[in-house]
Amino acid sequence: MSKFELVFDLIIAFIFFGLIGTLGGFFALLFWSGLGFDLILKLSVAIGATAGLLGAAVPFTRKSAVFVITLFAPSGW
């Protein structure tokens, strides 16, 4: 695996799992907590960053995120 491919996979996985973690954390905190909206936003960003780091750190999840993204990519890529 080249360094470029590794960096590309890390960036894709961090964004993919970070977005999933941010949205999941936001809705979970919004529905099941009585916190203020500004604190919910800050906590959901922290949850998303943590999910992005964890998702990009594990090789299996990193490769699965890239696989899911390539399923929706145009055929010329």
LINRADA-V782530 format. One record per residue. N is the residue number from 1. PHI is phi in radians with two decimals (* if undefined). OMEGA is omega as a letter, one per 30 degrees, with the letter a starting at -180 (none if undefined). D_CENTER is the distance of its C-alpha to the mean C-alpha in Angstrom with 2 decimals. Layout:
n=N phi=PHI omega=OMEGA d_center=D_CENTER
n=N phi=PHI omega=OMEGA d_center=D_CENTER
//
This chain:
n=1 phi=* omega=l d_center=22.14
n=2 phi=-1.38 omega=a d_center=22.57
n=3 phi=-1.15 omega=l d_center=20.90
n=4 phi=-1.10 omega=l d_center=19.73
n=5 phi=-1.13 omega=l d_center=18.06
n=6 phi=-1.13 omega=l d_center=16.33
n=7 phi=-1.12 omega=l d_center=15.13
n=8 phi=-1.07 omega=l d_center=14.05
n=9 phi=-1.11 omega=l d_center=12.11
n=10 phi=-1.11 omega=a d_center=10.44
n=11 phi=-1.15 omega=l d_center=9.55
n=12 phi=-1.07 omega=a d_center=8.36
n=13 phi=-1.17 omega=l d_center=6.20
n=14 phi=-1.11 omega=l d_center=4.86
n=15 phi=-1.17 omega=a d_center=4.58
n=16 phi=-1.07 omega=a d_center=3.71
n=17 phi=-1.29 omega=l d_center=1.63
n=18 phi=-1.15 omega=l d_center=2.32
n=19 phi=-1.16 omega=l d_center=4.42
n=20 phi=-1.11 omega=l d_center=5.09
n=21 phi=-1.16 omega=l d_center=5.73
n=22 phi=-1.15 omega=l d_center=7.54
n=23 phi=-1.16 omega=l d_center=9.43
n=24 phi=-1.12 omega=l d_center=10.28
n=25 phi=-1.14 omega=l d_center=11.38
n=26 phi=-1.10 omega=a d_center=13.29
n=27 phi=-1.19 omega=l d_center=15.14
n=28 phi=-1.13 omega=l d_center=15.88
n=29 phi=-1.20 omega=a d_center=17.30
n=30 phi=-1.18 omega=a d_center=19.06
n=31 phi=-1.46 omega=a d_center=20.80
n=32 phi=-1.99 omega=l d_center=21.60
n=33 phi=-2.37 omega=l d_center=22.42
n=34 phi=-1.81 omega=a d_center=25.19
n=35 phi=-1.42 omega=l d_center=23.53
n=36 phi=-1.25 omega=a d_center=24.02
n=37 phi=-1.15 omega=a d_center=21.69
n=38 phi=-1.17 omega=l d_center=21.10
n=39 phi=-1.24 omega=l d_center=20.19
n=40 phi=-1.10 omega=l d_center=17.80
n=41 phi=-1.11 omega=a d_center=15.97
n=42 phi=-1.15 omega=l d_center=15.99
n=43 phi=-1.20 omega=l d_center=14.88
n=44 phi=-1.20 omega=l d_center=11.95
n=45 phi=-1.17 omega=l d_center=10.75
n=46 phi=-1.15 omega=l d_center=11.52
n=47 phi=-1.13 omega=l d_center=9.73
n=48 phi=-1.13 omega=l d_center=6.39
n=49 phi=-1.15 omega=l d_center=7.41
n=50 phi=-1.14 omega=l d_center=8.58
n=51 phi=-1.12 omega=l d_center=5.84
n=52 phi=-1.13 omega=l d_center=4.11
n=53 phi=-1.14 omega=l d_center=7.82
n=54 phi=-1.17 omega=l d_center=8.73
n=55 phi=-1.17 omega=l d_center=6.71
n=56 phi=-1.41 omega=a d_center=8.11
n=57 phi=-1.38 omega=a d_center=11.33
n=58 phi=-1.59 omega=a d_center=12.48
n=59 phi=-1.03 omega=a d_center=14.09
n=60 phi=-1.13 omega=l d_center=14.13
n=61 phi=-1.22 omega=l d_center=10.45
n=62 phi=-1.11 omega=l d_center=10.08
n=63 phi=-1.21 omega=l d_center=12.96
n=64 phi=-1.21 omega=l d_center=11.99
n=65 phi=-1.15 omega=l d_center=8.87
n=66 phi=-1.15 omega=l d_center=11.51
n=67 phi=-1.12 omega=l d_center=14.02
n=68 phi=-1.14 omega=l d_center=12.41
n=69 phi=-1.13 omega=a d_center=12.02
n=70 phi=-1.24 omega=l d_center=15.61
n=71 phi=-1.13 omega=a d_center=16.92
n=72 phi=-1.75 omega=a d_center=16.62
n=73 phi=-1.40 omega=l d_center=17.83
n=74 phi=-1.12 omega=a d_center=21.51
n=75 phi=-1.21 omega=a d_center=24.01
n=76 phi=-1.35 omega=a d_center=25.15
n=77 phi=-1.39 omega=none d_center=22.06
//
